[in-house]
Amino acid sequence: MTQDELKALVGQAALQYVVPGEIVGVGTGSTVNKFIDALASMKDRIKGAVSSSVASTERLQALGIPVFDSNAVEELSVYIDGADEIDGRGYMIKGGGAALTREKIVAAQSRRFVCIADESKLVGTLGRFPVPVEVIPMATQRLIRQFAAMGGSAQVRMKDGKALVTDNGQSIVDVSGLRIADPLAFEDEVSQWPGVVTVGVFAHQKAAVCLLGTAGGVRTIEY
Ligand SMILES: O=C(CO)[C@H](O)[C@H](O)COP(=O)(O)O
């Protein structure tokens, strides 16, 4: 099976976690796009979605799925999103699609995070994938130096020759060369640095379940 087929497989499998009659939290990315397409088949049985990005909002609305502001909803039963890496404890690196801040917000208002990923995303220790960090642009260079002091190499994410601008009007730095043995401590530390909006390590908002697409089918891992 191709990676795209594995993504479609887990996108479809995630429907079983959607609670009829409720609003579902929806992440961002190519795997989530498969989930959104599958969700259209049950759009008359759900109230709608809270979305984590402009891109997902546009896709949901194009399929006729109502999108609610996160402030209009107190708590969601379930949040479904992909990951760039997930480890054996459900800790993740996210933000490859630059949507990490809104993803963390919607994950935080959800009781259960269901991660959908193809098997290439499963790792022993987080850090092979460069950690995305959303930052206030005026702090970028100082933060790059702070990451260097902890052994990382941070680069501003570019798009069309300019620093990428997130849905929130900020920048992203991608930090490579880190081995994140203690994701909770890493998230706590970096989140406190002035100028950091969101660090793309999801330890406090970790996955409760991972639907992993493998050649043998969907493997369900509960944490
Ligand atoms: O965190 C994300 C976006 O900010 C995505 O969930 C992550 O990048 C995985 O994306 P894909 O499903 O395209 O591999």
PDBQT file of the ligand as one rigid body, heavy atoms in Angstrom, charges set to zero:
ROOT
HETATM    1  O1  LIG A 301       0.694  18.813  12.714  1.00  0.00    +0.000 OA
HETATM    2  C1  LIG A 301       0.238  18.834  11.600  1.00  0.00    +0.000 C 
HETATM    3  C2  LIG A 301      -0.063  20.088  10.876  1.00  0.00    +0.000 C 
HETATM    4  O2  LIG A 301       0.369  21.223  11.569  1.00  0.00    +0.000 OA
HETATM    5  C3  LIG A 301      -0.040  17.549  10.900  1.00  0.00    +0.000 C 
HETATM    6  O3  LIG A 301      -0.903  16.786  11.677  1.00  0.00    +0.000 OA
HETATM    7  C4  LIG A 301       1.242  16.818  10.670  1.00  0.00    +0.000 C 
HETATM    8  O4  LIG A 301       2.141  17.679   9.997  1.00  0.00    +0.000 OA
HETATM    9  C5  LIG A 301       1.032  15.544   9.859  1.00  0.00    +0.000 C 
HETATM   10  O5  LIG A 301       0.660  15.885   8.584  1.00  0.00    +0.000 OA
HETATM   11  P1  LIG A 301       0.369  14.818   7.448  1.00  0.00    +0.000 P 
HETATM   12  O6  LIG A 301      -0.888  14.111   7.827  1.00  0.00    +0.000 OA
HETATM   13  O7  LIG A 301       0.218  15.666   6.201  1.00  0.00    +0.000 OA
HETATM   14  O8  LIG A 301       1.557  13.904   7.370  1.00  0.00    +0.000 OA
ENDROOT
TORSDOF 0
